Amino acid sequence: MMYCIILKESIWNIFCNFGPLYLVKVCPNAAGVEPGFYALVKYFSAAQASKAQRATHGRGFFQSSPLKVKLSTKQYPNFLHNSKPLSHSKCQDLANHYLGFNGWSTHIVTLKDISNCDNAGRLSTTTGDPQEITLKYGCIMDVTFPQHGLSCRGVGVAEETVEGTGPDVVLPKRGKLQRWARDKAVVDAFEKVLLLVLGNGKVVVECRVERDDVLQDEDLEGLIKVNDIPWSQFDPDGQEENEDIPWDLSVNM
């Protein structure tokens, strides 16, 4: 087991030089095959995986015999449709690798206790059972890419049922749920981000912003809306002019 851990670390150190890694898994060879190990190395980028294969195949790094490195031929036809979002830590690793630690930032728009919504926060009144309370937090987070002049917004919700209502039980749980909600909001924001790695090494950032993400309800403060008012209120003779001019205007102050 210890040898597998050391081998995994050695493989990670070699292959991470060609790009950020998604997964490194080391397993012993199946029974009936000569003793040894094989490893599965996954990259975020297929181009970087191909580059790593060409550079490492047939070479010896941490052993006398050369490595046999092949690209996986397994196809995933539904990959784009059924793929799961990256974890919070993998989002950070990927952004730090391509953009640098100063190439992106997060900002909490709002973090609220929404335990009173959807029957959350209601105490259990079952006789003989300890009291239970459901805690629920919602977070809206902005992820900004200052060098590219882009930002996108994500939403995260975290909830959990807690046995007991004492502060020593509830307060630590509230802090954990707040962190979970923030992490989920960051992941949701990164789902809208596309990192394009060009042949010269430069990275282009694109954000898929939905219409609802442009202006939230809480951002309507300071917005003056001019409604469509019939001209007849000001012209008793009913003589309207410029009927083709749109009167429904919104001016962001």
Disulfide bonds with the S-S distance in Angstrom:
none
